[in-house]
């Protein structure tokens, strides 16, 4: 259900259940968490096999859950999304084809969401009397703003890649999302980690600025020779 391929500076993590549009079961979520958390490469590329990125939770599983089991399944999905967000690697979600429900929510946890022109996005849970419980009500308004988030979540409507880009749901639309991953992987691994850490810091602003200053000094000291070479080139 989850495949990994390590390519020098990139770990490719593939949701590999194309007959079910890469819908995730509890075991699939656990495997996805491990694949991302255990990566030693500076960049992780998350993709779906076949014509869809991810349909979210496997509804055959959801239909058989009682209340406690449903809560546990939601917590599992939240844990995986948290692991994607907290990964030391920079995580790029390459979205080709439909992303639905939990698929959108896992992509929201990535650092960059890069879509092909064929990508589409929806939070259709409301049509089933549900909603996005893998952190969707937390990350979606944070990424696109409350108004756009409410529009998507309350209507369940589907938006195309260009609409998703305009609302900030995706960073770029390109025929080759993997090329963006390789672009990131060409950069200094430690700096990728630091930039991600700084951007995600939710401490008070004065503490963020102090730490920003300290880390900048550390990086200048560490890369003094490279900086000098660039200056002289």
C-alpha positions in Angstrom: 0.0 0.0 0.0 3.0 2.3 0.7 6.1 2.1 -1.4 9.4 4.0 -0.8 12.3 4.6 -3.1 15.4 6.4 -2.0 17.1 8.5 -4.7 20.2 10.1 -3.3 18.7 13.3 -1.7 15.0 12.5 -2.2 12.8 9.8 -0.7 9.9 9.0 -2.9 6.9 7.8 -0.9 4.1 6.4 -3.1 0.5 5.7 -2.1 0.2 2.5 -4.0 -3.4 1.4 -4.1 -4.6 2.6 -7.4 -7.7 0.3 -7.6 -9.1 2.2 -4.6 -7.7 5.7 -5.7 -5.1 5.2 -3.0 -7.6 5.3 -0.2 -6.0 4.7 3.2 -6.7 2.1 5.8 -5.4 2.2 9.4 -2.4 0.0 8.3 -1.8 2.2 5.4 -1.7 5.3 7.6 0.8 3.6 9.9 3.0 2.7 7.0 2.8 6.2 5.6 3.9 7.7 9.0 6.9 5.4 9.1 7.9 6.1 5.6 8.0 9.9 6.2 9.3 9.9 9.7 12.2 7.5 8.9 13.5 9.4 5.9 17.1 10.4 6.1 17.0 12.4 2.9 16.6 16.2 3.0 13.5 16.0 0.8 10.5 13.6 0.7 8.3 13.5 -2.3 4.7 12.2 -1.6 2.8 11.0 -4.6 -0.1 8.7 -5.6 0.1 5.7 -8.0 -2.3 5.7 -10.9 -4.8 8.4 -11.9 -5.5 9.8 -8.4 -3.4 11.3 -5.7 -5.5 10.1 -2.7 -9.2 9.6 -2.0 -8.6 9.9 1.7 -10.0 7.4 4.2 -11.2 4.1 2.9 -15.0 4.4 3.2 -15.3 0.6 3.5 -13.3 0.9 6.7 -15.2 3.9 8.0 -18.6 2.3 7.4 -17.7 -0.5 9.8 -16.5 1.7 12.7 -18.3 2.3 15.9 -18.0 5.7 17.7 -14.8 4.9 19.6 -13.2 3.2 16.6 -14.1 6.2 14.4 -12.4 8.6 16.9 -9.3 6.3 16.9 -9.2 6.4 13.1 -9.4 10.2 13.1 -6.6 10.4 15.7 -4.5 8.0 13.5 -5.0 10.3 10.5 -4.1 13.4 12.6 -1.0 11.7 13.9 0.2 11.0 10.3 -0.5 14.5 9.2 1.4 15.8 12.2 4.3 13.5 11.3 4.4 14.9 7.8 4.3 18.5 9.1 7.0 17.8 11.8 9.3 15.8 9.5 12.9 17.0 9.4 12.8 16.5 5.7 11.1 19.1 3.5 8.0 17.3 2.2 6.6 18.0 -1.2 3.1 16.6 -2.1 3.0 16.0 -5.9 -0.7 16.0 -6.7 -1.8 14.5 -10.0 -5.5 13.7 -10.4 -8.1 13.8 -7.6 -7.3 14.6 -4.0 -10.3 14.1 -1.8 -11.0 14.4 1.9 -8.1 12.9 3.8 -6.0 13.2 0.7 -6.3 16.9 0.8 -5.6 16.9 4.6 -2.4 15.0 4.2 -1.3 17.3 1.4 -2.0 20.3 3.6 0.5 19.0 6.1 3.2 19.0 3.4 5.6 21.9 3.1 4.8 22.4 -0.6 1.8 21.2 -2.6 2.6 21.0 -6.3 -0.2 20.1 -8.7 -0.4 19.0 -12.3 -3.1 20.7 -14.5 -5.1 17.5 -14.1 -5.3 17.7 -10.3 -8.6 18.4 -8.6 -9.4 19.0 -4.9 -12.5 18.6 -2.7 -13.6 18.1 0.9 -16.7 16.1 0.1 -17.4 14.7 3.6 -20.3 17.1 4.1 -22.2 15.2 1.5 -22.0 12.1 3.7 -22.7 13.9 6.9 -18.9 14.0 7.8 -16.0 16.4 7.6 -12.3 16.4 7.3 -11.0 15.0 10.6 -7.4 14.4 9.8 -6.6 18.0 10.8 -8.6 19.5 8.0 -10.5 22.0 10.1 -7.1 23.1 11.5 -4.9 23.3 8.5 -7.3 24.3 5.7 -8.2 27.7 7.2 -4.6 28.3 8.1 -3.5 27.7 4.5 -6.3 29.3 2.4 -8.0 31.5 5.0 -11.3 31.0 6.8 -13.6 32.2 4.0 -12.2 29.8 1.4 -12.0 27.0 3.9 -15.6 27.3 4.8 -16.6 27.5 1.2 -14.8 24.2 0.4 -15.9 22.4 3.5 -19.5 23.5 3.6 -20.2 23.0 -0.1 -18.1 19.9 -0.8 -17.4 21.4 -4.2 -14.5 20.4 -6.4 -11.9 22.9 -7.6 -9.4 22.5 -10.3 -5.6 23.0 -10.0 -5.6 26.7 -11.2 -8.4 27.6 -8.8 -6.5 25.8 -6.0 -3.4 27.8 -6.8 -5.2 31.1 -6.7 -6.7 30.4 -3.3 -3.3 29.2 -2.0 -4.1 25.6 -1.6 -1.3 24.6 -4.0 2.1 26.4 -4.4 2.6 25.7 -8.1 0.9 24.1 -11.1 3.3 22.3 -13.4 3.4 19.2 -15.6 6.2 17.8 -13.6 5.9 18.1 -9.8 9.0 15.9 -9.3 11.1 18.6 -10.9 10.2 21.0 -8.0 11.3 18.3 -5.6 14.7 18.0 -7.3 14.9 21.8 -7.2 14.6 21.8 -3.4 17.0 18.9 -3.2 19.7 20.9 -4.9 19.8 23.2 -1.8 21.8 22.8 1.4 20.0 20.1 3.5 20.7 21.9 6.8 19.3 25.1 5.6 16.2 23.4 4.3 15.6 22.0 7.8 16.3 25.4 9.4 14.0 27.3 7.1 11.2 24.8 7.7 11.7 25.0 11.5 11.7 28.8 11.5 8.6 29.1 9.4 6.7 26.7 11.6 7.8 28.3 14.9 4.7 29.4 16.8 6.4 31.0 19.8 6.0 34.7 20.5 7.4 37.0 17.8 10.3 38.3 19.9 11.4 34.8 20.6 11.1 33.8 17.0 13.3 36.8 16.0 15.9 36.0 18.6 16.1 32.4 17.4 16.2 33.6 13.8 19.2 35.8 14.6 21.0 33.0 16.4 20.5 30.4 13.7 21.5 32.9 11.0 24.8 33.4 12.8 25.3 29.7 13.1 24.8 29.2 9.3 27.1 32.1 8.4 29.8 30.6 10.5 29.3 27.1 9.1 29.2 28.2 5.5 31.8 30.9 5.6 34.0 29.4 2.9 31.1 28.8 0.5 29.9 32.4 1.1 33.3 33.7 0.3 33.6 31.6 -2.8 30.2 33.0 -4.1 31.3 36.6 -3.3 34.5 36.2 -5.3 32.9 34.4 -8.3 
